[in-house]
Amino acid sequence: MVNNIPRALEYLAESSGISIEAVQEDQEEEIESYMSAIDIEACETKCEGHYLRKPSKPDKKMKVDHAQLKGNLKKASEHIIVSGTQTEYRRWALTCLFQL
C-alpha cells in the first residue's frame, strides 16, 4: 500500500491540468455510449436477433470491361517509374554485383 502512494501523487499531479468541463463531457459521452448499448441489447431481445437489416443481394452481375480496366491501370501508373529511374536501378544493380 505504501508503494502505491508515489504513483498516486504522480497521477494526481497529472490530473491537475484537466478541467471539470472536460471531465463532465467525458462522463456524458460514456453515459450516452452505455445507453446506446442498452438500447441495442433491448432490441436484440425483442427482435430475436433480427435487429439489423439484411444486406440486399445485387440483381445483376456487374459487367467488367477488361480493356477499360487495362487502360485505367496504364494511365494510373504512367509516371510511376520513368526511364531515368530504370537506369538508376540498373546502375545500382551493377555496383552491387561488382562489390561481391
DSSP file (Angstrom, degrees, kcal/mol; ACC not computed):
  #  RESIDUE AA STRUCTURE BP1 BP2  ACC     N-H-->O    O-->H-N    N-H-->O    O-->H-N    TCO  KAPPA ALPHA  PHI   PSI    X-CA   Y-CA   Z-CA
    1    1 A M    >>        0   0    0      0, 0.0     3,-0.8     0, 0.0     4,-0.5   0.000 360.0 360.0 360.0 -40.8    0.0    0.0    0.0
    2    2 A V  T >4  +     0   0    0      1,-0.2     3,-0.9     2,-0.2     0, 0.0   0.831 360.0  61.2 -66.4 -31.3    2.8    2.4    0.8
    3    3 A N  T 3> S+     0   0    0      1,-0.2     4,-0.5     2,-0.2    -1,-0.2   0.760  99.0  57.2 -66.5 -24.1    4.4    1.6   -2.5
    4    4 A N  H <> S+     0   0    0     -3,-0.8     4,-2.5     1,-0.2    -1,-0.2   0.649  85.7  80.4 -81.7 -16.2    1.3    3.0   -4.3
    5    5 A I  H <X S+     0   0    0     -3,-0.9     4,-2.5    -4,-0.5     5,-0.2   0.915  90.2  49.9 -62.2 -46.0    1.5    6.4   -2.7
    6    6 A P  H  > S+     0   0    0      0, 0.0     4,-2.0     0, 0.0    -1,-0.2   0.908 113.2  47.8 -60.2 -38.5    4.2    7.9   -5.0
    7    7 A R  H  X S+     0   0    0     -4,-0.5     4,-2.7     2,-0.2     5,-0.2   0.912 109.9  52.1 -66.2 -41.2    2.2    6.7   -8.0
    8    8 A A  H  X S+     0   0    0     -4,-2.5     4,-2.3     1,-0.2    -1,-0.2   0.908 110.3  48.4 -61.4 -41.5   -1.0    8.2   -6.6
    9    9 A L  H  X S+     0   0    0     -4,-2.5     4,-2.1     2,-0.2    -1,-0.2   0.874 110.7  51.9 -66.3 -36.1    0.8   11.5   -6.2
   10   10 A E  H  X S+     0   0    0     -4,-2.0     4,-2.0    -5,-0.2    -2,-0.2   0.924 111.4  45.9 -64.5 -45.5    2.1   11.3   -9.7
   11   11 A Y  H  X S+     0   0    0     -4,-2.7     4,-2.2     1,-0.2    -2,-0.2   0.878 111.2  53.2 -66.0 -37.6   -1.4   10.6  -11.1
   12   12 A L  H  X S+     0   0    0     -4,-2.3     4,-0.7    -5,-0.2    -1,-0.2   0.903 108.7  49.4 -63.8 -41.1   -2.8   13.5   -9.0
   13   13 A A  H >< S+     0   0    0     -4,-2.1     3,-0.5     1,-0.2     4,-0.3   0.891 111.7  49.1 -65.7 -38.9   -0.2   15.9  -10.4
   14   14 A E  H >< S+     0   0    0     -4,-2.0     3,-0.9     1,-0.2    -2,-0.2   0.868 109.7  51.9 -67.0 -36.1   -1.0   14.8  -14.0
   15   15 A S  H >< S+     0   0    0     -4,-2.2     3,-1.6     1,-0.2    -1,-0.2   0.593  86.5  83.5 -79.2  -9.4   -4.7   15.2  -13.5
   16   16 A S  T << S+     0   0    0     -4,-0.7    -1,-0.2    -3,-0.5    -2,-0.1   0.752  86.3  57.4 -67.1 -21.2   -4.4   18.7  -12.1
   17   17 A G  T <  S+     0   0    0     -3,-0.9     2,-0.5    -4,-0.3    -1,-0.3   0.465  85.4  97.2 -86.8  -0.6   -4.3   20.1  -15.7
   18   18 A I  S <  S-     0   0    0     -3,-1.6     2,-0.1    -4,-0.1    -3,-0.0  -0.771  71.3-134.6 -93.8 129.0   -7.7   18.5  -16.6
   19   19 A S     >  -     0   0    0     -2,-0.5     4,-1.6     1,-0.1     5,-0.1  -0.401  15.2-121.3 -81.2 158.4  -10.7   20.9  -16.4
   20   20 A I  H  > S+     0   0    0      1,-0.2     4,-2.7     2,-0.2     5,-0.2   0.857 113.5  58.3 -63.7 -36.3  -14.0   19.9  -14.8
   21   21 A E  H  > S+     0   0    0      1,-0.2     4,-2.4     2,-0.2    -1,-0.2   0.897 105.1  49.4 -62.0 -40.5  -15.8   20.7  -18.1
   22   22 A A  H  > S+     0   0    0      2,-0.2     4,-2.3     1,-0.2    -1,-0.2   0.891 111.3  49.3 -65.8 -39.1  -13.6   18.1  -19.8
   23   23 A V  H  X S+     0   0    0     -4,-1.6     4,-2.3     2,-0.2    -2,-0.2   0.917 111.9  48.4 -65.5 -43.4  -14.4   15.5  -17.2
   24   24 A Q  H  X S+     0   0    0     -4,-2.7     4,-2.4     2,-0.2    -2,-0.2   0.899 110.9  50.9 -63.9 -40.8  -18.1   16.3  -17.4
   25   25 A E  H  X S+     0   0    0     -4,-2.4     4,-2.2     2,-0.2    -2,-0.2   0.917 110.8  48.3 -63.4 -43.6  -18.0   16.0  -21.2
   26   26 A D  H  X S+     0   0    0     -4,-2.3     4,-2.2     1,-0.2    -1,-0.2   0.902 111.3  50.8 -61.6 -41.1  -16.3   12.6  -21.0
   27   27 A Q  H  X S+     0   0    0     -4,-2.3     4,-2.3     1,-0.2    -2,-0.2   0.902 109.1  50.6 -65.3 -40.7  -18.8   11.4  -18.4
   28   28 A E  H  X S+     0   0    0     -4,-2.4     4,-2.4     1,-0.2    -1,-0.2   0.903 110.5  49.9 -63.0 -41.1  -21.7   12.5  -20.7
   29   29 A E  H  X S+     0   0    0     -4,-2.2     4,-2.3     2,-0.2    -2,-0.2   0.888 110.3  50.1 -64.9 -38.9  -20.2   10.6  -23.6
   30   30 A E  H  X S+     0   0    0     -4,-2.2     4,-2.4     2,-0.2    -2,-0.2   0.900 111.1  48.6 -66.0 -40.6  -19.7    7.5  -21.5
   31   31 A I  H  X S+     0   0    0     -4,-2.3     4,-2.6     2,-0.2    -2,-0.2   0.916 111.4  50.3 -64.9 -42.8  -23.4    7.6  -20.4
   32   32 A E  H  X S+     0   0    0     -4,-2.4     4,-2.0     2,-0.2    -2,-0.2   0.905 111.5  48.6 -61.4 -42.4  -24.5    8.1  -24.0
   33   33 A S  H  X S+     0   0    0     -4,-2.3     4,-2.0     2,-0.2    -2,-0.2   0.916 111.5  49.5 -61.9 -44.9  -22.4    5.1  -25.0
   34   34 A Y  H  X S+     0   0    0     -4,-2.4     4,-2.0     1,-0.2    -2,-0.2   0.906 110.2  50.1 -62.4 -43.5  -23.8    3.0  -22.2
   35   35 A M  H  X S+     0   0    0     -4,-2.6     4,-2.3     1,-0.2    -1,-0.2   0.869 108.6  52.8 -65.7 -36.7  -27.4    3.9  -23.1
   36   36 A S  H  X S+     0   0    0     -4,-2.0     4,-2.3     2,-0.2    -1,-0.2   0.904 108.3  50.7 -63.9 -40.7  -26.8    3.0  -26.7
   37   37 A A  H  X S+     0   0    0     -4,-2.0     4,-2.4     1,-0.2    -2,-0.2   0.891 109.5  50.4 -64.0 -39.4  -25.5   -0.4  -25.7
   38   38 A I  H  X S+     0   0    0     -4,-2.0     4,-2.5     2,-0.2    -2,-0.2   0.913 109.5  51.4 -64.8 -42.0  -28.6   -0.9  -23.5
   39   39 A D  H  X S+     0   0    0     -4,-2.3     4,-2.3     2,-0.2    -2,-0.2   0.908 110.6  48.4 -60.7 -42.7  -30.9    0.1  -26.5
   40   40 A I  H  X S+     0   0    0     -4,-2.3     4,-2.3     2,-0.2    -1,-0.2   0.918 112.0  48.7 -65.1 -43.5  -29.1   -2.4  -28.7
   41   41 A E  H  X S+     0   0    0     -4,-2.4     4,-1.9     2,-0.2    -2,-0.2   0.899 111.4  50.1 -63.6 -39.9  -29.4   -5.2  -26.1
   42   42 A A  H  X S+     0   0    0     -4,-2.5     4,-2.1     1,-0.2    -1,-0.2   0.908 111.7  48.1 -64.9 -41.2  -33.1   -4.5  -25.7
   43   43 A C  H  X S+     0   0    0     -4,-2.3     4,-3.1     1,-0.2     6,-0.3   0.864 107.4  56.4 -67.9 -35.7  -33.7   -4.6  -29.4
   44   44 A E  H  X>S+     0   0    0     -4,-2.3     5,-1.4     1,-0.2     4,-0.6   0.917 110.4  44.1 -61.2 -43.2  -31.8   -7.8  -29.7
   45   45 A T  H  <5S+     0   0    0     -4,-1.9    -2,-0.2     2,-0.2    -1,-0.2   0.892 118.9  42.8 -71.6 -37.9  -34.1   -9.5  -27.2
   46   46 A K  H  <5S+     0   0    0     -4,-2.1    -2,-0.2     1,-0.2    -1,-0.2   0.914 119.8  41.0 -71.8 -43.0  -37.2   -8.0  -28.7
   47   47 A C  H ><5S-     0   0    0     -4,-3.1     3,-1.5    -5,-0.2    -1,-0.2   0.419 103.6-127.2 -89.7   1.4  -36.3   -8.6  -32.3
   48   48 A E  T 3<5S-     0   0    0     -4,-0.6    -3,-0.2     1,-0.3    -4,-0.1   0.881  74.1 -46.5  53.9  44.1  -34.8  -12.1  -31.7
   49   49 A G  T 3 <S+     0   0    0     -5,-1.4     3,-0.4    -6,-0.3    -1,-0.3   0.424 120.1 102.4  85.4  -1.7  -31.5  -11.2  -33.4
   50   50 A H    <   +     0   0    0     -3,-1.5     4,-0.1    -6,-0.2    -2,-0.1  -0.175  38.2 115.9-105.9  40.5  -33.1   -9.6  -36.5
   51   51 A Y        +     0   0    0      2,-0.1     2,-0.4   -11,-0.1    -1,-0.2   0.639  63.1  70.7 -83.9 -14.4  -32.5   -6.0  -35.4
   52   52 A L  S    S-     0   0    0     -3,-0.4     2,-0.2     1,-0.0     0, 0.0  -0.835  90.0-112.7-103.7 142.7  -30.1   -5.3  -38.3
   53   53 A R        -     0   0    0     -2,-0.4    -2,-0.1     1,-0.1     3,-0.0  -0.512  33.4-118.6 -71.1 135.8  -31.3   -5.0  -41.9
   54   54 A K        -     0   0    0     -2,-0.2     2,-0.1     1,-0.1    -1,-0.1  -0.531  33.5-105.2 -74.2 140.4  -30.0   -7.8  -44.1
   55   55 A P        -     0   0    0      0, 0.0     2,-0.2     0, 0.0    -1,-0.1  -0.403  36.9-116.6 -66.8 141.5  -27.8   -6.7  -46.9
   56   56 A S        -     0   0    0     -2,-0.1     3,-0.0     1,-0.1    -3,-0.0  -0.522  22.2-125.2 -79.8 145.7  -29.5   -6.8  -50.3
   57   57 A K        -     0   0    0     -2,-0.2     2,-0.1     1,-0.1    -1,-0.1  -0.720  29.7-109.0 -89.0 137.8  -28.2   -9.1  -53.0
   58   58 A P        -     0   0    0      0, 0.0    -1,-0.1     0, 0.0     3,-0.0  -0.408  19.0-146.8 -66.7 141.1  -27.4   -7.5  -56.3
   59   59 A D  S    S+     0   0    0     -2,-0.1     2,-0.3     1,-0.1    -2,-0.0   0.872  78.6  35.3 -75.5 -37.9  -29.8   -8.4  -59.0
   60   60 A K  S    S-     0   0    0     -3,-0.0     2,-0.4     3,-0.0    -1,-0.1  -0.868  83.1-114.5-120.6 150.7  -27.3   -8.4  -61.9
   61   61 A K        -     0   0    0     -2,-0.3     2,-0.1     1,-0.1    -2,-0.0  -0.664  43.3-109.2 -78.6 135.3  -23.7   -9.3  -62.2
   62   62 A M        -     0   0    0     -2,-0.4     2,-0.3     1,-0.1    -1,-0.1  -0.421  28.4-124.4 -68.7 137.5  -21.6   -6.3  -62.9
   63   63 A K        -     0   0    0     -2,-0.1     2,-0.5     2,-0.0    -1,-0.1  -0.658  22.4-152.4 -82.3 136.6  -20.1   -6.1  -66.4
   64   64 A V        -     0   0    0     -2,-0.3     2,-0.9     4,-0.0     3,-0.1  -0.945   6.7-156.8-115.2 124.7  -16.4   -5.8  -66.5
   65   65 A D     >  -     0   0    0     -2,-0.5     4,-2.3     1,-0.2     5,-0.2  -0.848   8.5-171.7 -99.7 100.6  -14.7   -4.1  -69.4
   66   66 A H  H  > S+     0   0    0     -2,-0.9     4,-2.6     1,-0.2     5,-0.2   0.840  83.0  55.6 -64.9 -34.0  -11.2   -5.5  -69.3
   67   67 A A  H  > S+     0   0    0      2,-0.2     4,-2.3     1,-0.2    -1,-0.2   0.915 109.6  46.4 -64.7 -41.3   -9.9   -3.2  -72.0
   68   68 A Q  H  > S+     0   0    0      2,-0.2     4,-2.6     1,-0.2    -2,-0.2   0.905 111.9  51.1 -67.7 -40.3  -11.0   -0.2  -70.0
   69   69 A L  H  X S+     0   0    0     -4,-2.3     4,-2.2     2,-0.2    -2,-0.2   0.912 110.7  48.9 -61.7 -41.7   -9.5   -1.6  -66.8
   70   70 A K  H  X S+     0   0    0     -4,-2.6     4,-2.3     2,-0.2    -2,-0.2   0.909 111.9  49.1 -63.6 -42.1   -6.2   -2.1  -68.6
   71   71 A G  H  X S+     0   0    0     -4,-2.3     4,-2.4     1,-0.2    -2,-0.2   0.899 110.7  50.0 -64.0 -40.8   -6.3    1.4  -69.9
   72   72 A N  H  X S+     0   0    0     -4,-2.6     4,-2.5     2,-0.2    -1,-0.2   0.886 110.2  51.0 -64.9 -38.4   -7.1    2.8  -66.5
   73   73 A L  H  X S+     0   0    0     -4,-2.2     4,-2.0     2,-0.2    -2,-0.2   0.917 111.0  47.5 -64.8 -43.7   -4.2    0.8  -65.0
   74   74 A K  H  < S+     0   0    0     -4,-2.3    -2,-0.2     1,-0.2    -1,-0.2   0.925 113.3  48.6 -62.5 -43.9   -1.7    2.2  -67.6
   75   75 A K  H >< S+     0   0    0     -4,-2.4     3,-0.9     1,-0.2     4,-0.3   0.900 112.0  49.0 -63.4 -41.6   -3.0    5.7  -67.1
   76   76 A A  H 3< S+     0   0    0     -4,-2.5     3,-0.3     1,-0.2    -1,-0.2   0.849 118.0  39.1 -68.4 -34.0   -2.6    5.4  -63.3
   77   77 A S  T >X S+     0   0    0     -4,-2.0     3,-1.0     1,-0.2     4,-0.6   0.195  83.5 112.9-101.8  17.6    0.9    4.0  -63.4
   78   78 A E  T <4 S+     0   0    0     -3,-0.9    -1,-0.2     1,-0.2     3,-0.1   0.901  87.5  24.1 -56.3 -49.3    2.1    6.2  -66.3
   79   79 A H  T 34 S+     0   0    0     -4,-0.3    -1,-0.2    -3,-0.3     3,-0.2   0.089  93.4 100.3-110.2  23.0    4.6    8.3  -64.4
   80   80 A I  T <4 S+     0   0    0     -3,-1.0     2,-0.6     1,-0.3    -1,-0.1   0.971  94.8  20.3 -72.3 -53.7    5.4    5.9  -61.5
   81   81 A I  S  < S-     0   0    0     -4,-0.6    -1,-0.3    -3,-0.1     2,-0.2  -0.963  78.8-168.7-118.9 116.5    8.7    4.6  -62.9
   82   82 A V    >>  -     0   0    0     -2,-0.6     4,-1.8    -3,-0.2     3,-0.7  -0.541  39.1-100.5 -97.7 168.0   10.3    6.7  -65.6
   83   83 A S  H 3> S+     0   0    0      1,-0.3     4,-2.1     2,-0.2     5,-0.2   0.847 121.8  57.7 -59.6 -34.7   13.2    5.7  -67.8
   84   84 A G  H 3> S+     0   0    0      1,-0.2     4,-2.0     2,-0.2    -1,-0.3   0.873 104.8  51.6 -62.5 -36.8   15.7    7.6  -65.6
   85   85 A T  H <> S+     0   0    0     -3,-0.7     4,-2.3     2,-0.2    -1,-0.2   0.905 107.9  51.3 -66.7 -41.2   14.6    5.5  -62.6
   86   86 A Q  H  X S+     0   0    0     -4,-1.8     4,-2.2     1,-0.2    -2,-0.2   0.888 108.8  51.6 -63.8 -38.1   15.2    2.3  -64.5
   87   87 A T  H  X S+     0   0    0     -4,-2.1     4,-2.5     2,-0.2    -1,-0.2   0.910 109.0  50.6 -63.3 -41.8   18.7    3.5  -65.5
   88   88 A E  H  X S+     0   0    0     -4,-2.0     4,-2.6     1,-0.2    -2,-0.2   0.899 108.7  52.1 -63.1 -40.6   19.4    4.2  -61.8
   89   89 A Y  H  X S+     0   0    0     -4,-2.3     4,-2.5     2,-0.2    -1,-0.2   0.923 110.6  47.7 -60.4 -44.6   18.2    0.7  -60.8
   90   90 A R  H  X S+     0   0    0     -4,-2.2     4,-2.4     2,-0.2    -2,-0.2   0.921 112.3  49.2 -63.5 -43.6   20.5   -0.9  -63.4
   91   91 A R  H  X S+     0   0    0     -4,-2.5     4,-2.1     1,-0.2    -2,-0.2   0.905 112.1  48.6 -62.8 -42.2   23.4    1.2  -62.2
   92   92 A W  H  X S+     0   0    0     -4,-2.6     4,-2.0     2,-0.2    -1,-0.2   0.913 110.6  51.0 -64.5 -42.7   22.8    0.2  -58.6
   93   93 A A  H  X S+     0   0    0     -4,-2.5     4,-2.0     1,-0.2    -2,-0.2   0.900 110.0  50.2 -61.7 -41.2   22.5   -3.5  -59.5
   94   94 A L  H  X S+     0   0    0     -4,-2.4     4,-2.1     1,-0.2    -1,-0.2   0.899 109.3  50.2 -65.4 -40.3   25.8   -3.3  -61.4
   95   95 A T  H  X S+     0   0    0     -4,-2.1     4,-1.1     1,-0.2    -1,-0.2   0.869 109.8  51.7 -66.2 -34.6   27.6   -1.7  -58.4
   96   96 A C  H  X S+     0   0    0     -4,-2.0     4,-0.7     1,-0.2    -1,-0.2   0.893 109.4  50.1 -67.3 -38.3   26.2   -4.4  -56.1
   97   97 A L  H >< S+     0   0    0     -4,-2.0     3,-0.7     1,-0.2    -2,-0.2   0.891 109.7  50.2 -67.1 -38.9   27.4   -7.1  -58.4
   98   98 A F  H 3< S+     0   0    0     -4,-2.1    -1,-0.2     1,-0.2    -2,-0.2   0.717 102.5  61.9 -73.8 -19.5   31.0   -5.6  -58.6
   99   99 A Q  H 3<        0   0    0     -4,-1.1    -1,-0.2     1,-0.2    -2,-0.2   0.707 360.0 360.0 -77.7 -19.4   31.1   -5.3  -54.8
  100  100 A L    <<        0   0    0     -3,-0.7    -1,-0.2    -4,-0.7    -2,-0.2   0.493 360.0 360.0 -72.6 360.0   30.8   -9.1  -54.4
